[in-house]
Amino acid sequence: MEEVVVLIVGAGPSGLAVSNCLSHLSIQNIVLEREDCCASLWRKRSYDRLKLHLAKEFCSLPYMPHALSSSTFMSKNSFLEYIDSYISEFGIEPKYCRFVEEGSYIKNERKWRVKVRNTSTQEKEVYVAQFLVVATGENDKGFIPKLPGLDGFEGKIIHSSEYKSGKDYENKEVLVVGCGNSGMEISYDLSNFGAHTSIVIRNPLHVLNKEMVYIGMLLSKYVPMTVSDAVVRFLGKLWYGDLTRYGIRRPAKGPFHLKVASGKSPVIDVGTVKKIQSGDIMVLPGIVRINGNNAVFENGVVKRFDGIIFATGYKSTANYWLKDYEYLLNKDGMPKRPCPHHWKGENNIYCAGFSKQGLAGIARDSVAIAKDIDEALNGIKGKIKVN
């Protein structure tokens, strides 16, 4: 059994940022990671052409801004180089291949006990901590909805987390289910590789380009959200025009308001809209059922597909191992308290990376968690200065 002041579960950007903030306050901590590497979602479960959709100034972790020489909108590989430099610079040493089997609160000791299996040796380990930080994030396990007849589909079915590029789909009929950033960008990539691509778009969405979002985020520093929303919506309409004829409807609420209220991000277009307008990518409504290799849609269209890619989001899996999750999370493994108070639970348990506000949200959570733990240990309220 190993005792530690703070135990952090997850070595993605959230876990690494919390560990660094704690270390800057000389608070002992251990980071456990299920995979054999850090930032596994970025390394193992993201497509090749992925880039940060936001400018780098909104995507840094505490104590280490991005280099001036790096691109404004960084590639996946550039961001991973940043993560590796972050670990090296601050001496963060996660314990890899640690599969957490159970976490529970010991009331009489006021501590957390976490049972772990080392997947490289199969040995069992037990950690006891005064504070527990759940940093597995909101994007832990790919979610595929249950559709009537999906089990009988004879083609290839994958979640977007398994998708790398469209090179294996040339001349094939492919359906992408989900119209968030991943779904729209995967559709674009498939079309570029010669796939006959269709995408399901059921709900209204904002379509912007990265420059519009950048302008809006800069404005948000100085003016009310209603103003930045109005400016960005005007730019979106001016640039893209009326997209309803192509099956794309805009929401009533502005993109930034919608992000704060629901966590739903605007689609940052990489060229998908142009392909939809040209007919290279077909927009279809919701799926009614799957019949063999045919999909039946709400508008009565029946179309045959060789493969279906579900870009339908992720689910938190924290409740799978966290026995006493109700101190922090709801039954879906997400914070019980709304943002910005979501990160703190009862009995010294915290979560990082659950704000639905990307890397900027991760940075804020990490600083807040470290500050709160420091105050609990020392009884002194103060501010952490992050350069």
Buried (B, 14 or more C-beta within 10 A) or exposed (E): EEEBBBBBBBBBBBBBBBBBBBBBBEBEBBBBBBBEBBBBBBBEBBBEBBBBBBBBEBBBBBBBBBEEEBEEBBBBEBBBBBBEEBBEEBEBEBBBBBBBEEBBBEEEEEBBBBBBBBBEEEEEBEBBBBBBBBBBBBBBEBEBEEBEBBEEBEBBBBBBBBBBBBEEBEEBBBBBBBBBBBBBBBBBBBBBBEBBBBBBBBEBBBBBBBBBBBBBBBBBEEEEBEBBBBBBBEBBEEBBEEBEEBBBBBBEBBBBBBBBEEBBBBBBBBBBBEBBBEEBBBBBBEBBEBBEBEBBBEEEEEBEBBBBBBBBBBBBBBBBBBEBBEBBBEEEBBBBBEBEEBBBBEBBBBBBBBBBBBBBBBBBBBBBBBBBBBEEBEEEEEEBEBE
